[in-house]
Amino acid sequence: MNKRNQHVVPRDDQWAVRGAGAKRDTELFDRKQDAVNRAREISRNQQTELVVHGQNGRIQQKDSHGNDKFPPKG
C-alpha cells in the first residue's frame, strides 16, 4: 500500500479527505469533524501525518501518526 499523508481540505460546501499527491478525493463529508475523524483513522493505519486545512486552505493543524525519527523526550 502506498503511504500518503492525509489532508482534510475544503471542497465547495463539503470537506474532503485526500491523500497527498492523489488526483481524487478519498471521501467527502458534510461536516469538517467527520472528515478529520476519517483522515485520522487512515493516517493511524498507514502511520502517516494528518494535515487539517481551514476554509482558506491554510494549514490549521498537523498530527503525526508515523514513526518519528527524533521523538521528543518527556
C-alpha positions as CSV (number, residue, x, y, z in Angstrom):
1,M,0.0,0.0,0.0
2,N,1.3,3.5,-0.9
3,K,1.6,5.5,2.3
4,R,0.5,9.1,1.9
5,N,-0.1,11.9,4.4
6,Q,-3.8,12.5,4.7
7,H,-5.2,16.0,4.2
8,V,-8.6,17.5,5.2
9,V,-9.4,20.2,2.7
10,P,-12.5,22.4,1.9
11,R,-14.3,21.3,-1.2
12,D,-17.2,23.5,-2.2
13,D,-19.7,23.2,0.7
14,Q,-18.1,20.0,1.9
15,W,-14.9,18.7,3.4
16,A,-12.6,16.2,1.6
17,V,-10.1,13.6,2.8
18,R,-7.3,13.4,0.2
19,G,-4.0,11.5,0.2
20,A,-1.0,13.7,-0.6
21,G,-0.4,13.8,-4.3
22,A,-3.6,12.0,-5.1
23,K,-5.7,13.1,-8.1
24,R,-9.0,12.3,-6.5
25,D,-10.5,12.8,-3.1
26,T,-10.8,9.7,-0.9
27,E,-14.1,10.7,0.7
28,L,-16.4,13.7,1.1
29,F,-18.2,14.8,4.2
30,D,-20.7,17.5,5.1
31,R,-19.0,18.2,8.5
32,K,-15.3,19.0,8.9
33,Q,-15.1,17.0,12.1
34,D,-16.3,13.8,10.3
35,A,-13.6,14.3,7.7
36,V,-10.9,14.9,10.4
37,N,-12.0,11.7,12.2
38,R,-11.8,9.6,9.0
39,A,-8.5,11.1,7.9
40,R,-7.1,10.4,11.4
41,E,-8.2,6.8,11.2
42,I,-6.5,6.4,7.8
43,S,-3.3,8.2,8.9
44,R,-3.1,6.0,12.0
45,N,-3.5,2.8,10.0
46,Q,-0.8,4.0,7.5
47,Q,1.4,5.6,10.1
48,T,1.5,8.9,8.2
49,E,0.7,12.5,9.1
50,L,-2.7,14.1,9.3
51,V,-2.8,17.7,7.9
52,V,-6.0,19.7,8.6
53,H,-6.6,22.8,6.4
54,G,-9.0,25.7,7.1
55,Q,-11.7,27.1,4.8
56,N,-9.0,29.5,3.4
57,G,-6.8,26.5,2.6
58,R,-4.1,27.3,5.1
59,I,-2.9,24.5,7.4
60,Q,-4.5,24.7,10.9
61,Q,-3.2,21.6,12.5
62,K,-0.8,18.7,12.0
63,D,-0.8,15.4,13.8
64,S,1.9,12.7,13.2
65,H,0.9,9.1,13.4
66,G,4.2,7.8,12.0
67,N,7.5,6.6,13.4
68,D,9.2,9.9,14.2
69,K,12.9,9.7,13.6
70,F,13.6,12.1,16.6
71,P,10.7,11.7,19.0
72,P,10.6,14.4,21.7
73,K,11.7,13.4,25.2
74,G,9.2,13.8,28.1
